[in-house]
Amino acid sequence: MRLRLLARADLEAVRQLRNQHREFFFDTREITTDQQQAWFEDLGQKPIAFYVIEQDGRVVGTISVTDGSDGREIGNLVLDPAYRGQGLMREAVDQLTAAAASYFADVKRGNRPSLNVFRSAGFGDESAEEATIRLRKRVR
C-alpha cells in the first residue's frame, strides 16, 4: 500500500470512486468532471491534505487530514470494494494518525465500514447525534 498526495492525474479515478460510494458522504450529490476540477483548483487554499491510496499500481482509495480548531479531522475515506478486507484503509489511518495530536472523525451512523476502521485504529466514540457519530483519538 502506498499513500501519497492527490495529483491532477488522479482526479477522474477519485471522482469515480467517490460517486460510486456517495451514500457514505454527508453530501450525496454526484460530482461532475467540472466540479471535481474546480474542487482541485481550490484545494491548495484550504487546510487539508488529500491523499490517494495506491495498490497494485492503481488508485484504490482516498483519505484526508484537515487541520482545525478541534484537532485534525480524518475524512473522505473511500475504498474500492475489490480491495476491502486487506487492511489498506486501517494502514492509511494508522499512518496519518501516528504523530502526536488530537484526531477526530465525523461519520454517518450507517457507515459501518468507516466506523469499523476508526474503532480498530484506536478511535473511541466521543459523541453521537441522530445521523452522526464523532470518534476521537489522542496520540501523545
Secondary structure, DSSP 8 states (H G I E B T S, - for coil): -EEEE--GGGHHHHHHHHHHTGGGSSS-S---HHHHHHHHHHHTTSSEEEEEEEETTEEEEEEEEEEETTEEEEEEEEE-GGGTTSSHHHHHHHHHT-SSEEEEEEEETT-HHHHHHHHHTT-EEEEE-SSEEEEEEEE-
